[in-house]
Amino acid sequence: MPNGGLNLWLKGTAWKLKKVSAMSASSSTDKKKRKTVILSPAQHRGMEVVSLVFDKDAQLIERMKTLSGVAWSQSKKFWYIEAANFRLNRVFEAFRGLAWLDYSALRNAKRRDTAPSDALKAPLPELTAGSAVHLQNFERWLRHKRYSASTIKTYTGALQSFLRWLGDKPPEAVVGDDVVDYVNRHPLPNRLSFSFQNQVINALKLFYGQVLHSRLDVGTLERPIREHKLPNVLSMKEIKSLLNAPTNRKHRTMLSLIYACGLRRSELLNLKIRDVDAERRYCPKKCVK
């Protein structure tokens, strides 16, 4: 393929696919006739479900019945699948060639669930003058040890959170129970992440062990138990369905490159023609991490 064609595929802003078509486009006339299935989070009989709503259509109903775990709610007048058993890929495959899938409500709901609520954010007091001096000394020590800028920002932010929580209590008087109390009263109620809690422990170990040299035994500061999450592995059929989803040639190429090379979005957008070896179909500079 000419370089200009590949450049056209890779050029553009961040790729955001708000509605993924579950069918291949045949003509502009066919597009007007396409049906839409709207997916939304819902509650039914006390459980979390995903509702599937569409205008009454015999073909859509027949396809719906092929999905595993799908049921009809007579009271709410919609089809639904339990959230724990819901797989978007399977729904996408079921309606391929027949309807659009609008799952924007699911994406918005996920953002709301993962963002801490303002009502849960307990306000922390301002740093005391003494704690501010300790924080500056800690930052100076990190710079002296040649920590990266991002690590310095992370550790000083974590330590600042703890020092602010202490209020008027001098950092020198802190014991192990204070750290446990902090975790139970700030990160956990505010739904702060596992990684944030781990960063706080890292910062406290360095601050009390290397900078303050206090009576706090840093060896007793325990890290949170590591999260163990099973990977969501897609089947070959599901992967093929995802890669074939975009009808736009440029979008399909971008998606294929991300999958084949393990690229981040920014790496894809910054990819240049010179980074691609067209003869060997290989991009050695960007595709190896």
ZAMARGU-4260 file (C-alpha; in steps of 0.2 Angstrom, whole numbers, plus 5000, padded with zeros to 4 digits):
<rodrens>
0) 5000/5000/5000 | 5007/5018/4996 | 5014/5027/5011 | 5001/5041/5008 | 4987/5028/5011
5) 4994/5022/5028 | 4997/5040/5033 | 4979/5044/5030 | 4974/5029/5041 | 4985/5034/5056
10) 4982/5053/5055 | 4969/5061/5066 | 4964/5064/5084 | 4960/5052/5098 | 4949/5038/5092
15) 4932/5037/5102 | 4919/5025/5095 | 4903/5030/5104 | 4892/5018/5094 | 4899/5003/5087
20) 4889/4995/5072 | 4885/4977/5074 | 4884/4975/5055 | 4893/4979/5039 | 4887/4994/5029
25) 4881/4990/5012 | 4873/5007/5006 | 4867/5023/5013 | 4849/5017/5010 | 4852/5002/5021
30) 4859/5013/5035 | 4843/5022/5037 | 4834/5005/5040 | 4846/4999/5053 | 4838/4995/5070
35) 4845/5000/5086 | 4847/4990/5103 | 4850/5001/5118 | 4859/4993/5132 | 4858/5001/5149
40) 4861/4997/5168 | 4846/4993/5177 | 4839/4985/5193 | 4827/4970/5193 | 4821/4960/5207
45) 4835/4966/5218 | 4849/4962/5206 | 4860/4972/5195 | 4856/4969/5176 | 4859/4976/5159
50) 4843/4980/5150 | 4841/4978/5131 | 4828/4989/5124 | 4822/4990/5105 | 4806/4993/5095
55) 4796/4977/5094 | 4803/4967/5079 | 4802/4948/5076 | 4819/4946/5070 | 4827/4955/5084
60) 4817/4945/5096 | 4823/4929/5088 | 4841/4935/5089 | 4838/4940/5107 | 4833/4922/5112
65) 4850/4915/5106 | 4859/4925/5120 | 4864/4915/5135 | 4856/4920/5151 | 4844/4932/5143
70) 4826/4934/5150 | 4811/4945/5148 | 4804/4956/5162 | 4785/4956/5161 | 4784/4970/5174
75) 4797/4982/5166 | 4794/4977/5148 | 4812/4974/5143 | 4825/4960/5140 | 4839/4959/5152
80) 4854/4949/5157 | 4862/4948/5174 | 4876/4961/5175 | 4888/4947/5182 | 4885/4936/5167
85) 4884/4950/5154 | 4897/4950/5140 | 4896/4964/5127 | 4906/4954/5114 | 4892/4940/5114
90) 4878/4953/5112 | 4888/4961/5098 | 4890/4945/5089 | 4872/4940/5091 | 4866/4956/5082
95) 4879/4957/5069 | 4872/4961/5052 | 4855/4966/5060 | 4856/4980/5072 | 4866/4994/5080
100) 4871/4992/5098 | 4871/5008/5108 | 4880/5005/5125 | 4884/5023/5129 | 4874/5022/5145
105) 4885/5007/5151 | 4901/5017/5149 | 4894/5032/5158 | 4888/5021/5172 | 4905/5013/5174
110) 4913/5031/5175 | 4901/5035/5189 | 4904/5019/5199 | 4923/5021/5198 | 4924/5039/5203
115) 4923/5043/5222 | 4907/5052/5227 | 4909/5070/5233 | 4899/5066/5248 | 4912/5052/5253
120) 4927/5064/5252 | 4931/5068/5270 | 4940/5085/5271 | 4957/5085/5277 | 4964/5099/5288
125) 4978/5111/5281 | 4996/5106/5284 | 5003/5113/5300 | 5019/5124/5299 | 5029/5110/5306
130) 5022/5096/5295 | 5025/5108/5280 | 5044/5109/5284 | 5045/5090/5286 | 5036/5088/5269
135) 5049/5100/5261 | 5064/5090/5269 | 5056/5074/5262 | 5055/5081/5245 | 5073/5087/5246
140) 5079/5070/5251 | 5070/5062/5236 | 5078/5074/5224 | 5095/5071/5232 | 5093/5052/5229
145) 5088/5056/5211 | 5071/5049/5211 | 5061/5053/5196 | 5049/5068/5195 | 5034/5057/5194
150) 5039/5047/5209 | 5043/5063/5219 | 5026/5070/5215 | 5017/5053/5220 | 5027/5051/5236
155) 5025/5069/5242 | 5007/5069/5238 | 5004/5053/5248 | 5014/5059/5263 | 5005/5076/5262
160) 4988/5066/5264 | 4994/5057/5279 | 5002/5073/5287 | 4986/5083/5284 | 4976/5069/5292
165) 4987/5070/5308 | 4982/5088/5310 | 4991/5095/5326 | 4999/5079/5331 | 5018/5080/5328
170) 5024/5067/5315 | 5037/5062/5328 | 5024/5055/5339 | 5016/5044/5326 | 5015/5025/5330
175) 5009/5010/5320 | 4991/5011/5326 | 4990/5029/5319 | 4994/5022/5301 | 4981/5009/5303
180) 4968/5022/5309 | 4972/5033/5295 | 4969/5019/5282 | 4952/5015/5290 | 4947/5033/5291
185) 4953/5040/5275 | 4957/5029/5260 | 4944/5016/5264 | 4929/5027/5267 | 4933/5038/5252
190) 4936/5022/5241 | 4954/5027/5236 | 4963/5014/5226 | 4974/4999/5232 | 4988/5008/5223
195) 4986/5024/5233 | 4986/5015/5249 | 5002/5006/5244 | 5010/5023/5239 | 5006/5030/5256
200) 5015/5015/5264 | 5030/5017/5253 | 5031/5036/5257 | 5030/5033/5276 | 5043/5019/5275
205) 5055/5032/5267 | 5050/5047/5277 | 5051/5038/5294 | 5065/5027/5290 | 5077/5038/5280
210) 5072/5056/5284 | 5064/5058/5301 | 5073/5043/5309 | 5058/5042/5322 | 5054/5029/5334
215) 5041/5022/5322 | 5046/5004/5317 | 5044/5005/5298 | 5046/4986/5297 | 5028/4985/5305
220) 5020/4995/5292 | 5011/4982/5282 | 5006/4984/5264 | 4988/4980/5258 | 4985/4962/5252
225) 4989/4962/5233 | 4973/4962/5222 | 4971/4946/5212 | 4960/4949/5197 | 4957/4935/5184
230) 4961/4942/5166 | 4946/4943/5155 | 4953/4933/5140 | 4943/4934/5124 | 4941/4920/5112
235) 4948/4920/5094 | 4930/4922/5088 | 4927/4937/5100 | 4943/4945/5095 | 4939/4943/5076
240) 4922/4951/5079 | 4929/4966/5088 | 4942/4969/5074 | 4929/4968/5061 | 4917/4979/5070
245) 4922/4996/5062 | 4916/4998/5044 | 4928/5013/5042 | 4945/5007/5035 | 4955/5019/5045
250) 4947/5014/5061 | 4949/4996/5058 | 4967/4998/5054 | 4970/5008/5070 | 4961/4995/5080
255) 4971/4981/5072 | 4988/4989/5076 | 4983/4992/5094 | 4979/4974/5096 | 4993/4966/5086
260) 5007/4978/5093 | 5000/4981/5111 | 5001/5000/5108 | 4994/5013/5119 | 4982/5026/5111
265) 4996/5039/5111 | 5009/5028/5103 | 4997/5024/5089 | 4993/5042/5086 | 5012/5046/5086
270) 5016/5032/5074 | 5026/5038/5059 | 5028/5030/5042 | 5046/5028/5045 | 5042/5017/5060
275) 5034/5004/5049 | 5044/4991/5039 | 5031/4988/5026 | 5040/4973/5018 | 5041/4963/5034
280) 5025/4970/5041 | 5034/4975/5056 | 5036/4991/5067 | 5052/4988/5078 | 5053/5005/5086
285) 5035/5006/5093 | 5029/4988/5095 | 5042/4982/5107 | 5040/4987/5125
</rodrens>
